[in-house]
Amino acid sequence: MDDDNVAMPDMVEAMVRAGELTGASVVTSVNVFLPSATDPPTASTVPHGAFIPLGGSAATGMFENSFGDANALVRLDVLNGSQSNAWAEDDDYGMQDWELFAKLVLDGHRLEVV
């Protein structure tokens, strides 16, 4: 989970279920934009938009992060056994999730969005 994300109440359960049902190595999520960066959302908070990614499209993902949000579940065996060295070694930029998703999709792993 990224430092600016807030988990929906059933997020983890939905992501685990999606991974189990689809066999996906990576399950990521839609990202809704909240009206405040400092106030926690409530049941009545209305989002100000959303990022709805395409998922595992390698062709689109080479030009922009269409894979999904950093809020993701990645199977541990995939991270440990990945030929792609998993997480980026350079932490000086904010696109490590995009790089990881691209590497895994290009390695043939299935990525799904919930």
N, C-alpha and C positions, 0 to 999 in steps of 0.2 A: 504494500500500500504506500502510495506517495504521501509526502508530508502535508499536502494541501487537500487531501481527499477525506470524505466522510462516508463511512459505510452505511448503506441502507440496512434496516433491521434483518432482512432475510438474504443479504448479499452472499455471504459465505456459503450458506446452504444451497442457494441457486447456482452458484459457480461450481460447487462440488457435484451437484446433480447433473449439470450440463456436461462436465468432464466425464462422469461415469456413463451417461447415456450416449455420448458421441465418440468416446475414446480419444478426445482431444488431449494433446500434450500441454496446451496452454488454453486457459479460459480467461478472457479479459472482459471489460465492461464498457457500457455507455457511460459518458461523463455528463452530468447535468451541472449547469452553472448556477451557483447560489448567489443571492443578492448581496451577501456580506461575507467578507473574508475573515471577519473576527467573531461574528455572532453565530453560535451553533444553530443549525436548522431545527425547526419544530415541525409538528404534524401539519401546521398550516402554512409553512414556507412554500412559496411558489418559485420554481426555478426560472431563470432568465434565459433559457435556451439550453441546448444540448449538443454534444459531440456524439454522433452516431456512426461509429466506424464500420467498415466493410468486413473486417475479420482477416482471414488468411490469404488475401490477394497479394501475391508477391509482386505482380506487375505494377499495381497501384502503389504498393508500399515502398517502392524504390524512389518515388517522387514526393510522397508525403506520408505521415503516419496515419495510414488507413487501417492499421492492425487493431488498435484499441488503446485504452487508457492504461497507465501504469498500475492501476488497481487490477491485479491479475493473480491467478493461481497458475503455477508452473510445476509440473510433476518433478519431484526431486531426482528421480532416475534420469530424467531428460537433462536437468542441469548438471548432474554429475557425469553423465556420459556424453555430453554434447561435444562434437568436434569443433564447435564454434567458440569455445572458451567462455561460454555463458555471458556473464555480466561484463560490460565494457571496463577495461582497466583505467581509462581516462575519465575521471569524475569531474573534470573541469567544464563540462557542458551538460545541458539538461535533456539529452535525448537518449539516455542509456536504455530506456524501455523500448523505444523504436528500434534501436540497433539490435537489442536482444531478440525482439519479435521477428525482425527481418532475417537474422541469422538462423533462427529456429525454423521459420517457414521455408527458407531456402535449403535447409538441411532435410526437409521433407516432413517436418512435424505439423500436425494439425492444430490450428488456432481457431477458436470459436469465440463469439461475443454473446454475452447475456445482457 
